[in-house]
Amino acid sequence: MPRTSLPLAAALVAALSLPAAAEGIPGMRGHDHTGVTVPDMKEAVSFFVDVVGCKKAMTFGPFADDKGTFMTDALGVDAKAVIEEITLVRCGYGSNIELFKYTAPDQTTLKQKNSDVGAFHVAFYVDDVAAAKAYLESKGVATRLGPIPVDQGPAAGQTILYFQAPWGMQLEAISYPKGMAYEQGAETVLWSPKDPAK
């Protein structure tokens, strides 16, 4: 039987006595992408690349199952749904956005508000929200009230602005160059896409 050195044995005992990791999906490492179904792929790619500043990474498809139920079983959509195209874009230091162009017999067009259950938005970290608003408006992008500085509560330190893609998707520009108030003494700090050099 091989002999184990005392320091190694002590390290093993210490490792075995650590509390178990938090429960969750085994091996989960982080947010990879957000998927969005768009009405026009060319318009969506142009918006995310030419206006927002993301970079196109890859395109693939189509996917369909004329005879079976693969689309329902795998994706929870109508069995006759067709994914005409999928394009993924990389957005700065953040995760990816996966754009889908679907056709389906039961397809509807959502006119979601942020208050609707199941509604979502995608936020982009920017260095200057006022500059982002001026830029977006110069490109004809609909923006909402703002920049709105948050100066109270755990989110104090951030500035936000909501805006919309041409097809109505909700988006946000956010900045917190000096961090947020909650970070003082926080056990868990939110991941941030800020430039790691800053």
C-alpha positions, 0 to 999 in steps of 0.5 A: 500500500503506498504511503501518503505524505503527512501534508497531502493527508492533511489536505485530503482530510481538510478537503473532505471536511469542507461543506458541500457545494450549493445544490444546483445543476451539476457542473453549472459554470455560468450564463452562456447565451440568451435566445431570442426569436426575431421576425426578420433575421437580416434586420436583427443581425444588422441591429445587434451588429451595426447598432449595438456593436456585437459581433456575428460569430456563426449561423446555421440551420434550417431545422425541421421534422416533417414526419415526427415530433422532434420539434415538440419533444426537443424544443416544446414547439409545434411539431411542424415548426421550422427553425429557418436560421440561427445566428449567434452574436458575441457582445463585448465582455458579456455572454452571447445572444442566439437569434432564431428565425422560426415559422410555425402554424401556431406562431404569435407575435408578442407585444410584451411589456416589462410588467408581463409575466414571462417578459424579459429584457437584455441589458448591455453594460456601457461606460456612459449611459447619456452617450449611449442614449445620444448614440441610439437616438442618432440611429433612430432607436426608440429610447425611454426616460433616462438616463436614470441614476439610482442613488438609494438602496442596494442598487445605488451607483448604477444608471439605467436607460431602457430602449427597444429593438425595431421589432419591439424587444426590450433592451437596457443600457446600464452603467455602474463604474464605481460599483453598487452599494450592495457590494459593501460586505456582500457575500456574493457579488454579481458578475459584471461585463465591465472591461476587466482592465478598468 
